[in-house]
Each structure stands twice: as C-alpha cells, then as structure tokens.
Amino acid sequence: MLSDISEQVGVAYETRAPGTDKVSYAKRYSYLIDPEGIIAESYEVGDVNTHAETVLSDLRRHQAS
C-alpha cells in the first residue's frame, strides 16, 4: 500500500488521470520490472485469483528470452 497524498505517483503509474476528482480507491495495476528498472509488462488487475499466475508466466517468458 502506498500513501500518495499529492497524487503524483498515481498519475505517473496511470492509476488515476491528472486533474480528475478524487475517488475512494485507485485502479489496480501491477508492473513487471526488469533488472535494469524498465517496465517489461503492465497489468490492469481484473481477477486477483489468477493475476499472480499471469505475472509468473510472463516472468518465466522474460527470463527465457
């Protein structure tokens, strides 16, 4: 959980649009970041029950290439 009172992180990671009214929750996104700090994959989390397996599958694919 991240406290983002200034909303800069939410805008940077596209969990909220700049200049919009505040909402009681942010969109759920997660990121697969490579060893160089580059975002390799981004995910809008829809189903929390299958999300981890999706990310692990992508991680394996990136490690193999």
N, C-alpha and C positions, 0 to 999 in steps of 0.2 A: 504494500500500500504506500502510496506517495502523496504527501500533502503538497498541493500545488495552488496555493492561495493566489499567486499572481497569474496563474493560468498559462504561463509561458511554456511549460513542459507539455501540457495538454494540446496546445496549438502546434508545437513542434512535432509531436508524435501523432497528430491528426485525430486525437480522441475528442476534440471539440473544435469548432470553427471559430476563428477570431471574430470578436465583436458580437457574438450571439448571446442571448440571455443564458444565464446560468441554469443548469439542470441539476437535479438531485443526484445524478450519477453520470459517470463518463462512459463512453463506449468502451467495450473490452477489446483491446488489441494486444497482441504479443509479437515479439520480434525475435528472429533467429539472427544473432550477430556473430560474424566470423572472427577469427583470431586477430585480424587487423582492425577490428572495430567497425566494419562495414555491415550494414543491414543486408543479410542474404535473403531473408524472407520476412514478410509481414503477414499477419493473420488478423482478421476480424473474428473474434471468438464467438461462435454461434452455439455450438454444442460442447459444453465443458466436459462431458463424459468421453468424447472422442478426440478432443483437442490435443492432449498430451501425445497420443499415438501418432497423430498427424505430424506434429513437430519432430518427434523422434524419428519418424520415417524420413522426413526432409533432412534432418541432421545426418543420418546414415548416408543418404544420397550425396550430400555435400562432401562428406568425408571420403567417399569413394572416388570422387572426381578430382 
